[in-house]
Structure formats: structure tokens, C-alpha cells
Amino acid sequence: MKDQLKSFLRRKILSIRNYIFTFLKWAVVAGVTGCTGGFIGGLFHESVKYVTELHNANPFLLYFLPFAGLLLVLMYRGLKFDSDPGTNIVINSVRSHNEVPILIAPLIFAATVITQLFGGSAGREGAALQLGGSIGRQMGGIFKLDEKDMHIAIMCGMSSVFSALFGTPLTAVIFAIEVISVGVFYYSALVPCLIASLSGFAVSSLMGAAPLYFAVEHFPDIEILTLLRVLLLGVLCAVVSIIFCITLKNTAKLFKKLFKNSYIRIFVGGLIVVILTLIINTHRFNGTGMEYIERVFNGGQVVWFDFIMKIIFTAVTISAGFKGGEIVPTMFIGTAFGYFAGSLLGLDPQFGAAIGLVATFCGVVNCPVASIILSVEIFGAHGLIFFAVAVSVSYMLSGYYGLYSSQKILYSKLKAEYININAK
């Protein structure tokens, strides 16, 4: 009996020690990763902000976009990245033995800044995920983590830089975990990613990066008719998200088919963006589009075809080979479409814009939980039930389309069935 008690106590002590050691390990690893990601993310945020202001003050810089494209191809080829895997390499690395090259970080940093300086229509989250994945991979190597812990370290890096750039720490945590494999949530990564995200958010805040927040003046009362209108808007946002994903992928295929040479491809793409800008005589579709979103929620007006033009500008920019991401353009598209469609459905235009932003975001990334949390972080909790309805509908009806071809859809959206397919 005495020996059994000793054996029992020994097992319990070992178990407690294991939990404490694991927590302290991740407090250090995720904390260091988060601070590093926060600093680099804050620096990247300020760099993008600076070049955006520089472009706005000197719109003639747009004419040099095709030549900036040639520089990007030269940079990537010079560092032996003949075919840029983009964000997909980071997503794949969480599920496999694939490494995230250290050169990805400075390369995507510089390439995105150049794209923004000369007016390409691209976001910044692609850089955030690639920067974060590279940082997490290097930190995992420094701390000599095993393969499974290395995967968590990469997610920590993604969380930290995403949080630093967007100022949405909880969304960053859930997005980094949820985007990898739809239908599976890596709970073991929750504490490490939260530590990394909060650390990154704190550091970037000290560097002057402001959290992403938009004020919606009027949230409607919760009524059946309003809920039905929001539900229908969620359906329409799912359709828009599918159109956006299909346009991106088919435009990329068309560019590669027509222009085998990557130098010619990116030069022609840059030239198309310049010509389109001159034809419509406005620069509101160049850059990330964050200024447009801010203007809408500050009382600005929307032209009905704005979302269509942003789809075209972004598809051409990304498909030609310019660097950045698609999430902020997605927010632009969702905001513009939600404003327009919401008005037709009898909703307050600004409220419709908020619903459109979140529901379209969910449709392209297949991350419903992160999308609902995003709505709370950038709009407050007042309209939570409406955002939940729109997000749920958009998630289900957007099918298996997505921005990232390496994203795994492990479980069906229609029934409790394991399907294990890649996003279309």
C-alpha cells in the first residue's frame, strides 16, 4: 500500500512538473517570438504607412509601377526564389516538415513596401503571415524545439505579426490556429499564440501602431425582419467571396499562360494597373484600400461598382507577381459591397458595410470563429448577433473556395464528415 501511494504521488508530481515546465517554456518562447514579431510588425506597419503617404503625396509614382515590378522579379530570382510560394509555404509548414526560409522575411518586407509605394493594389497580411512564419521558425530553431513544437512556434510568429499589423490580438490568435486546417482547432497552440499575440500587440502599440477600430453609428434592434435581411446579405457576401477567389486564381492562370516570362508578366500587369487608373481617373483602388474603408465608416459615400473595380485591380496586381496580400482588399470589397447591397435590402448603409466586411472576410479565409471575434474587436460587441448570422451563412455557402490553396478543409461544411481536401 505504501509503495502504491509513493508511485501514485511520483506520477502526480511528474505530471504537475510537466504542465508547469510546458507553460514556462511557452511563456519564454512565445514571449520572445511575440516581442520580435511585434517589433518587426510595428516597423513594417510604419514602413507601409510612410510609403502610402508618400504615394498619395506624389501620385506620379504610379507610372513607375511596371519598372518596380521588374525590380521585384530581379530580387526574388537573385535570392533563388524562382517561383514564390507565398503564404502557402507558411501554412504548409505547420502541417509538414517543410521549412520557412529565413530569407522570406526580409524579401516579403521589401517587396510589399515597394508594391505599396508605387500603387499596386495589394494588402499586407500576406507579408504578416510570411514574416511571422519565418520569425517563428527561426525562434523554434534557436530554442531547439522538436517538430511538433516547431509547428506551434510558427503559429506564434503568425499571431504576433498579424496582431502587430492589425491591432486585433484575439483575432490574430484564432486566425493563426483556424486557417491551417478548417474543421480542426489546435487547442495546444492557444496559450502560446495568445502570449505571442499580446506581446506583439504591446510592442507594436509602443511603436505607435493604432488598433483597427471603426465606429458604426447605428446598430438596429434585433428583429426577425432585420435578421432575415442580414442573413440575405450574408448569402450575397458568400457569392462575392467566391467570385473574388475564382477571379484571383483564373487571372493568375491567364497571366502565366499569356506571359511565360515573369519579367514580361509583371511589367504588363503593372502597365494594366496604370492604364486602368488613368481610365477611371481615381487612385482609390490603388494601395491596400484601408483609407477607403476608414472613409466609409467616417461618413463617406460608396459608388456601386467600387467592389468590382477593387476585385479587378487586386487580381491584376497579385496575379502579375506584385507582393502583399488579399485580406485588406477583401475588407475593401466587403465594405463597398455591404454598403451598396445593404442599402438595397433596407439596412443602414454603414451597418451593411460592417456586415459586408466581416462576412466577405469569412468567405475567403474559411475562419468563422476568427471572423466573429474580428467583428467584436473592430466594431464592438453591440451587433454580435448580426455578425454571427452573416458569418455563419457566408462560411457555409462560400463552399470550399479560399485565398490559400494549401489550406486544408478537413471536415465538410454540410455534414459531420471527414473530407480532407485543399481549398479551391
C-alpha positions in Angstrom: 0.0 0.0 0.0 2.8 2.4 0.9 4.6 1.6 -2.4 1.4 2.2 -4.4 1.0 5.6 -2.6 4.6 6.6 -3.4 4.1 5.5 -7.0 0.9 7.5 -7.3 2.5 10.6 -5.8 5.5 10.3 -8.0 3.3 10.2 -11.1 1.3 13.2 -10.0 4.4 15.2 -9.2 5.8 14.3 -12.7 2.5 15.3 -14.3 2.4 18.6 -12.4 6.0 19.3 -13.3 5.4 18.6 -16.9 2.5 21.1 -17.0 4.5 23.8 -15.2 7.5 23.2 -17.4 5.5 23.4 -20.6 3.7 26.6 -19.5 7.0 28.3 -18.6 8.6 27.0 -21.8 6.0 28.6 -23.9 5.9 31.8 -21.8 9.5 32.3 -22.8 9.5 31.0 -26.4 6.1 32.7 -27.3 7.1 35.9 -25.4 10.4 36.3 -27.2 8.7 35.4 -30.5 5.9 37.8 -29.9 8.2 40.7 -29.0 10.3 40.1 -32.0 7.3 39.8 -34.3 5.8 42.9 -32.7 8.9 44.9 -33.4 9.2 43.8 -37.0 5.4 44.1 -37.5 5.5 47.6 -36.0 8.4 48.5 -38.2 6.6 47.0 -41.2 3.4 48.9 -40.3 5.2 52.2 -40.1 7.0 51.5 -43.4 3.8 50.7 -45.3 2.1 53.8 -43.7 5.1 56.0 -44.8 5.2 54.8 -48.4 1.4 55.0 -48.7 1.5 58.7 -47.6 4.5 59.2 -49.9 2.5 57.8 -52.8 -0.6 59.8 -52.0 1.5 63.0 -52.0 3.3 62.0 -55.2 0.7 60.1 -57.4 3.0 60.2 -60.4 4.9 57.3 -58.7 2.2 55.1 -60.2 3.8 55.4 -63.6 6.9 53.6 -62.3 4.9 50.6 -61.1 5.8 48.4 -64.1 9.5 49.1 -63.6 9.2 48.4 -59.8 7.8 45.0 -60.9 10.9 44.3 -62.8 12.9 45.0 -59.6 10.8 42.6 -57.6 11.4 39.7 -60.0 15.1 40.5 -60.0 15.1 40.4 -56.2 13.3 37.1 -56.0 15.4 35.5 -58.7 18.6 36.9 -57.2 17.8 35.1 -53.9 16.9 31.8 -55.7 13.1 32.1 -55.4 12.2 31.5 -59.0 8.6 30.5 -58.0 7.3 32.4 -55.0 5.2 30.0 -52.8 3.8 33.0 -50.9 1.7 32.4 -47.8 1.1 28.8 -48.8 4.6 27.9 -47.7 3.8 29.1 -44.1 0.5 27.2 -44.0 2.1 24.0 -45.3 5.0 24.3 -42.8 2.6 23.9 -39.8 1.4 20.5 -41.1 4.6 19.1 -42.6 8.4 19.0 -42.3 8.7 21.9 -44.8 10.8 24.8 -43.5 10.1 28.5 -43.9 13.3 30.0 -45.3 14.8 32.9 -43.3 15.2 35.0 -46.5 11.3 35.0 -46.8 11.1 37.7 -44.1 13.3 40.5 -45.5 12.2 39.7 -49.0 8.4 39.9 -48.5 9.0 43.0 -46.3 10.8 44.9 -49.0 8.6 43.6 -51.8 5.4 44.6 -50.1 6.7 48.1 -49.3 7.8 48.6 -53.0 4.4 47.4 -54.2 2.6 49.9 -51.9 5.0 52.8 -52.8 4.2 52.6 -56.5 0.4 52.0 -56.1 -0.1 48.2 -56.6 -3.5 47.0 -55.2 -2.4 44.5 -52.5 -2.8 44.1 -48.8 -0.3 43.5 -46.1 -1.4 40.3 -44.3 0.5 38.1 -46.8 3.6 39.8 -45.6 2.4 39.4 -42.0 1.9 35.7 -42.2 5.2 35.1 -44.1 7.2 37.4 -41.8 5.6 35.8 -38.7 6.1 32.2 -40.0 9.8 33.0 -40.7 10.3 34.5 -37.3 8.5 31.6 -35.6 10.6 29.1 -37.5 13.9 30.8 -36.5 12.9 31.1 -32.9 12.0 27.4 -32.8 15.5 26.7 -34.1 17.1 28.9 -31.5 15.2 27.2 -28.7 15.8 23.8 -30.2 12.1 22.8 -30.3 11.1 19.4 -31.6 9.0 19.1 -34.8 5.5 19.4 -33.2 6.5 22.4 -31.0 8.1 23.9 -34.1 4.7 24.0 -35.7 3.3 25.9 -32.7 6.2 28.3 -32.8 5.3 29.1 -36.5 1.7 29.8 -35.5 3.1 32.0 -32.6 5.0 34.0 -35.2 2.0 34.4 -37.4 -0.1 35.5 -34.5 2.4 38.1 -33.3 2.9 39.9 -36.6 -0.8 39.7 -37.6 -1.6 41.3 -34.2 1.0 43.9 -34.6 -0.2 45.0 -38.0 -3.9 44.9 -37.4 -4.1 45.6 -33.7 -6.6 42.7 -33.2 -4.8 40.4 -30.8 -7.6 37.9 -30.3 -8.5 37.6 -34.0 -4.8 37.1 -34.6 -4.7 34.1 -32.2 -7.8 32.4 -33.6 -6.9 33.1 -37.2 -3.4 31.7 -37.0 -4.8 28.5 -35.5 -8.0 28.2 -37.5 -6.7 29.0 -41.0 -4.4 26.0 -41.1 -7.0 23.2 -41.2 -10.6 24.0 -41.4 -12.6 21.8 -39.0 -9.8 21.2 -36.6 -8.6 23.6 -33.9 -5.2 23.1 -32.4 -6.0 23.8 -28.7 -2.4 23.2 -27.6 -1.4 26.3 -29.5 -3.9 28.5 -27.8 -1.8 29.7 -24.8 1.4 30.1 -26.8 -0.3 32.0 -29.6 -2.1 34.2 -27.1 1.2 35.1 -25.3 2.8 35.8 -28.7 -0.1 37.9 -29.9 -0.4 40.0 -26.8 3.4 40.5 -26.7 3.4 41.6 -30.4 0.4 43.9 -29.8 2.1 45.5 -26.8 5.4 46.1 -28.7 3.7 47.5 -31.8 1.5 49.8 -29.7 4.6 51.2 -28.1 5.9 51.9 -31.6 2.7 53.9 -32.4 0.6 51.3 -34.3 -3.1 52.0 -33.6 -5.6 49.2 -33.2 -8.0 48.6 -36.1 -11.4 50.0 -35.0 -14.3 51.5 -36.9 -17.3 53.2 -35.3 -20.8 52.2 -36.6 -23.3 54.9 -35.6 -26.5 52.9 -35.6 -27.0 49.2 -34.9 -30.6 48.1 -35.5 -32.8 46.4 -32.9 -32.9 42.6 -33.0 -36.0 41.9 -35.0 -36.9 39.0 -37.3 -37.1 41.1 -40.4 -33.7 42.7 -39.8 -32.1 39.3 -39.1 -33.6 38.0 -42.4 -32.1 41.0 -44.2 -28.7 40.3 -42.6 -29.0 36.6 -43.5 -29.6 37.5 -47.1 -26.6 39.9 -47.1 -24.5 37.1 -45.7 -25.6 34.9 -48.7 -24.7 37.7 -51.1 -21.3 38.1 -49.4 -20.6 34.4 -49.8 -21.2 34.8 -53.6 -18.9 37.8 -53.7 -16.2 35.9 -51.9 -16.4 33.0 -54.4 -16.2 35.5 -57.3 -13.1 37.1 -55.8 -11.4 33.8 -55.2 -12.2 32.5 -58.7 -11.1 35.8 -60.3 -7.8 35.7 -58.4 -7.0 32.1 -59.4 -8.1 32.4 -63.1 -6.4 35.7 -63.6 -3.2 34.2 -62.3 -3.6 31.2 -64.7 -4.3 33.6 -67.6 -1.2 35.7 -66.9 1.0 32.7 -66.7 -0.4 31.3 -69.9 -0.1 34.6 -71.9 3.2 35.7 -70.5 5.6 32.8 -69.8 8.4 35.2 -68.8 8.0 36.6 -65.3 9.6 39.9 -66.2 7.2 40.5 -69.0 4.3 39.3 -66.9 4.8 41.7 -64.1 5.6 44.6 -66.4 2.4 44.1 -68.3 0.4 43.7 -65.1 1.9 47.0 -63.8 1.0 48.7 -67.1 -2.6 47.4 -66.9 -2.9 48.9 -63.4 -1.6 52.2 -64.6 -3.9 52.3 -67.6 -7.0 51.3 -65.5 -6.2 54.1 -63.0 -5.9 56.7 -65.8 -9.2 55.5 -67.4 -11.3 55.8 -64.2 -9.3 58.9 -63.1 -9.1 57.9 -59.4 -6.4 56.3 -57.2 -8.9 54.9 -54.6 -8.4 51.3 -55.9 -4.6 51.5 -55.6 -2.8 50.5 -52.4 -4.3 48.4 -49.6 -7.6 50.2 -49.5 -7.6 50.8 -45.8 -8.1 54.6 -46.3 -11.2 53.9 -48.3 -12.6 51.7 -45.5 -11.9 54.4 -42.9 -13.6 57.0 -45.1 -16.7 54.8 -45.5 -17.1 54.5 -41.7 -16.4 58.2 -41.3 -19.4 59.0 -43.4 -18.0 58.7 -46.9 -20.1 57.6 -49.9 -19.7 54.4 -52.0 -20.1 54.0 -55.8 -22.0 50.8 -56.6 -19.1 49.4 -58.8 -16.3 50.1 -56.3 -16.2 46.4 -55.1 -16.0 45.2 -58.7 -13.1 47.6 -59.5 -11.2 46.5 -56.4 -11.5 42.9 -57.4 -10.1 43.7 -60.8 -7.2 45.8 -59.5 -6.2 43.3 -56.9 -6.5 40.3 -59.2 -4.2 42.0 -61.8 -1.7 43.2 -59.2 -1.3 39.9 -57.3 -1.5 37.7 -60.5 1.2 39.7 -62.2 3.6 39.0 -59.4 3.4 42.0 -57.1 3.6 41.3 -53.4 1.3 41.9 -50.5 -1.9 40.1 -49.5 -5.6 39.9 -50.2 -7.2 40.4 -46.8 -7.3 44.2 -46.7 -8.5 44.3 -50.3 -11.1 41.7 -49.2 -12.2 44.1 -46.4 -12.4 46.9 -49.0 -14.6 44.7 -51.3 -16.8 43.6 -48.4 -17.2 47.1 -47.1 -18.1 48.5 -50.6 -20.5 45.7 -51.4 -22.1 45.6 -48.0 -22.8 49.3 -48.2 -24.4 49.0 -51.6 -26.3 45.8 -51.1 -27.3 46.7 -47.5 -28.9 49.9 -48.8 -30.9 47.9 -51.3 -32.0 45.5 -48.6 -33.2 48.3 -46.4 -30.4 48.3 -43.9 -28.4 51.3 -42.7 -25.6 51.6 -45.3 -22.8 51.9 -42.7 -24.2 48.9 -40.8 -24.4 47.0 -44.1 -20.7 47.9 -44.8 -19.7 46.4 -41.4 -21.6 43.2 -42.1 -20.2 43.0 -45.6 -16.6 43.5 -44.4 -16.8 40.6 -41.8 -18.9 38.2 -43.9 -16.7 38.6 -47.0 -13.6 38.1 -44.9 -15.0 34.9 -43.6 -16.0 33.7 -47.1 -12.4 34.0 -48.4 -10.5 32.6 -45.4 -12.9 30.0 -44.1 -12.4 31.1 -40.5 -15.8 31.7 -38.9 -14.7 31.9 -35.3 -11.9 34.4 -36.1 -14.4 36.4 -38.2 -16.8 36.7 -35.3 -14.1 37.8 -33.0 -12.8 40.2 -35.6 -16.3 41.8 -35.7 -16.1 42.4 -31.9 -12.6 43.8 -32.0 -13.1 46.3 -34.8 -16.8 47.2 -34.4 -17.6 46.4 -30.7 -20.0 43.8 -29.3 -23.3 45.6 -29.9 -24.1 43.9 -33.2 -22.6 40.5 -32.3 -25.8 38.5 -33.1 -26.0 40.1 -36.6 -22.3 39.4 -37.4 -22.7 35.8 -36.2 -25.6 35.2 -38.5 -23.9 36.8 -41.5 -20.6 35.0 -40.8 -22.2 31.6 -40.3 -24.2 31.8 -43.6 -21.2 33.1 -45.5 -19.0 30.3 -44.2 -21.4 27.6 -45.2 -22.4 29.0 -48.6 -18.9 30.0 -49.8 -18.2 26.4 -50.3 -14.6 25.2 -50.4 -13.1 28.2 -52.1 -10.4 30.2 -50.3 -7.4 32.5 -50.8 -4.9 29.9 -49.9 -4.6 26.7 -51.9 -2.6 25.0 -49.2 -5.4 25.4 -46.7 -6.9 22.1 -45.8 -10.7 21.6 -45.5 -10.7 18.6 -43.2 -14.4 18.4 -42.4 -17.4 19.1 -44.7 -19.4 22.3 -44.3 -22.6 20.3 -45.0 -22.4 17.4 -42.6 -20.2 15.8 -39.9 -18.0 14.1 -42.5 -14.2 14.0 -42.9 -13.2 15.1 -46.4 -9.6 16.3 -46.2 -9.4 18.5 -49.4 -7.5 21.6 -50.3 -9.3 24.9 -50.7 -10.1 25.6 -54.3 
